[in-house]
Amino acid sequence: MTGFGKASVQLPLKKITVEIKSLNSKNLDLNVRLPQPYREKELEIRNQIAQQLERGKVECSVYIEVTGEETSSTINAPIVKAYIAQMKSIIPDADATELMKMAVRMPDALKVERCELDEQEWKEIEKVLHQAIKNINEFRQQEGEKLGNDFAQRIENIRTAMHEVASYEEERITNVKERLQQNLKELEVAVDESRYAQEIIYYIEKLDINEEKVRLTNHLDYFVETMNAKEHAGRKLGFIAQEMGREINTMGSKSNHAEMQKLVVKMKDELEKIKEQVLNIL
């Protein structure tokens, strides 16, 4: 959901610019910065942005640059004259120009008249706002395509590592049997072969990861299917990634083999990178 959109319009007496920036966030966190004359339109602007952007930490700023002979500030003549008179009484020989410079810096020397919002001007601002929203959505679309390619590659990396895990399963079982037999030899006790075979089967079943591999494969397929769907699925992808993590963690706890553990760590690393970027998906 990282993005940036900007648009501007030149009116007869001013230039108005709208900038919209967004960062990752699970929900919509919207901050709108408006000049005083447009404050009454803040709720309307919020609604328009919320409908289009949906998620992200979004900041919308509207800037006004006066380009014509227009100002909302005027000199408060009685106040300025009173200041000059007071300063002359203190410094009779002071230069009039210097007194004027000092007087206009004093409190209340300028009065600001409240500008009423011009509806025709607001219509132009709305057009600029819509264009800025369109621009940020196009930016997000481009970022989404890049993320889609990155997700696809990382999903395949996890799938490949999962298949590599299978190549060590038979070796792992052999190692477990040999280790148990060695331990029994060291104890130098009589062993019931039938009972020993049952315990081996029970122990091996506890280490079996076929169920985890099947579920992880389903999650990987569902992630790709959801990612390619046209609906907004950022939260759903996050949930699927959590389920993928559960299966990978279970495989790690059952692996009992150095090479398998390395592959599990590799899968976890790829999954963490996916989780970081899922926040960027609507």
N, C-alpha and C positions, 0 to 999 in steps of 0.2 A: 504493500500500500504506500510505499514511498513514491512521491511524485511532486511535480511543480507545474503550475499553470499560470500564465500571465496574459492579460489583455488590456488595451487602453483605448480611449476615444478622445478626440480633440473637439471640444465645444467652442463656441465663439469667444468665451472669456476664460476658459479653464481647460486643463487636461486632466482627465480622470483615469487612474490606473487601478486595476484589481489584480492582486497576487494571491494565489492559494498554494500552500505548501502542506504536505502530509508526510507523516512518519508512521512506523509500525505501532499498532495498538490493537488489543483484543476487541475493543468497542469503539464507538465514535466519541472522541474527545475534541469538541469544536470550540475554538476561540475566534471571535470576530472583533476586528478593530476598525471602527468607523469614525469619520469626522463628525462633529456635533450635529450638523444639519441632517445627517442620515440616520441618527440613532433610532428614530421611530421605525425604521425599516429593518432593524436587526433581527427580529423574530422571523420576518419573511425571508431574509437572506439565509438564516439558519435552516429553515425548512427546505429551501431549495437545495442547499448543499447536502443536507442529511439524506434527501431522497436520491441524490446522485452518487455520493461517495460512500455512504453506509458505515464504513469502518476506518479507523486510523486516528492518529493525533493530528488534527487539521487546524491550520491557522489561515484565516482569510483577512486580508488587509486591503482597505480602500484608501488611496492617496489622491489628494487634490493639489494640482499645481496651477496657480493663478497666472494666466498668460495675457490677460487684458487689463484695462484700467478699472479694476473692481477691487474694493476692499471693504471689509466689515468693521474696520477700526477707524475711529475719528478722534480728533484732539478735543479733549474736554476743556474748552477755552476758559471758562471761569476759574477752574481749578489751577490751570497753568498760570493765569494772570495773578492769582493769589499767591502762588509759590514765588513768582518773580518779585512781587511786591515785598514779600517777607525777606527774601534774600537781599533785595536792595536796601532794606532797612538795616540789615546786618553789615553789608559791604556796599556802601553808597557808590563807590567808584568802579564797581565791577563792570566788565564788558557785557553789553546786552546779549550778544550772541552766545557767550559762555553761559549766561544765566538761563537762556532759552534751552540750551543743551541739557543743563542740569534739571530744569523744571520738567521736561518731557520724560525724564527717567523716574520721576517721583511717583508714588502710589496714586492711582486714579487719574493720572494725566491723560490716559487714553481710555476711551470707552468703546466696548465691543458691542455692536448691535447684533442681535440674534437673527440669523438668516432663516427664512422659511424655505422648506423644501419645495422646489419647482417640480411638478409632476411630469412635465415633458422631459426635464433633465433626468428624472428618475427612470424614465423609460429607456433612455440611452444607457444609463448605468446598468440596468437589468440586462441589456444586450451584451454589455462588456462582461458582466458576471457569468452569463451563460457561456460566453466564449472561453472565459478562464476555466470554468468547470469542464468544458469540452476538451480544452488543452491538457488539463491534468489527467483526465480519463485516458486520453491518447498516450500520454506519458506512462500511465499505469499499465496500459495494454502492452506497450513495448516491453516494459519490465516483466510483465506476466509471461510473455513468450519466452524470454530468457530464462525465467525461473522454471517454466515448464520443461525446457530442455535439460536444465540442471537436475530437476527432480527425476526425470526419466533416467538419466545417467546414474544417479545415486541408487535408485530402486534396482537397476540392473546390477550394480556393484554388490548390493545386499544379496540379491538372488544368486549371483555367482559365488559369493562367499558361503552361502547356505549349501549350495551343491558341493563345494569343496569340503565342507564338514563331513559329508557322507563318506568321503574316501578314507576317513580315519576311524570310522565306527568299528569296522571289523578288527582293526589293529588295537583299538581301545579295549574291546571285549577280550581279546587274547591277552593283553597286558594285565587286565583285571584277574583273569583266571590264573595266570602265572604267579601273580603277586599273592593271591590267596593260597595257592598250593605251596609256595615258598614259606609263607607264614606258618602253615600247618606242619611242614617238615621241621621247622625250627622248634615247634612246640613238642615234637616227638610223642604224639598221642595217636591212638587208634581212631580211625575216622570211618563212620558209616557212609559208604559211597552213595547209597541212595539218598540219604539225608543231605549229603554234601552237594549232590546234583540239584536237589530241590532249592537249596540255599543259593546256588550259583544262578539258577533261573530267576529266582526272586530278586536277587541283587541286580542282575542284568536288566530285568524289566523296569526297575526303578531308574536306571540310567538311559532307558530308551527315549529317543527324541523324535521318533517318527510323527507323533501327534503334533508336536510343536512345529515341525517342518511343514506339515500339511496346513496348519492354521496360519503360519507365517506366509506361505505361498498364497493363500486366499487373501490375506491382508494386502500383500503386494499387488495382486491383481486388482483388488477393489480400489486401492489408492490410485492406480493408473486410470482405471475406469472413471472414478470420481473426478480426477484432475482433468480429463478430457471432456467431461460433461459441460454443457453451456451454462448451467446454473451456478450461482455463487456458492462455493463449497469450502471456503477457508476453514470454518470451524469443524466441518466434517473431516477434512484432511487431518486436522489436529487430533481428533479423536482416533482416527485410524492409525496415526503415527504412535499414539499411546499404546494401542493394542499390539502393534508391531514390537514396541519396546518390551512389553510383557513376555512375548514369546522368545525374543532374543535373550532376555535375562534368564528365563527358565532353561534355555539351551545351555547357557553359560554355567548355570549351577549344576547341570547334569553332565557336562562335558568330560570332566575328570581326565583331560588329555591336554598337554601343553600346546600342540598345534591347533587343536580345536578351540582352545581359549584365545589364541591369537586371532583366529577368524571371527570369533564372537566379538572381540574388541574392535576389529575392523568394521563389523556390522553396526556396532554401537556408535562408532565415530561417524559413519555415513548417516545414521538415523538422527544424531544430534544436529548435524548440518541441515537436515530436512526440517527438523522442528524449529530451528532458528528462522528459516525462510518461510515456513507456513504462515507466520504472522503477517507476511506481506501479501497473502492471498485473500481476496474478498470471499 
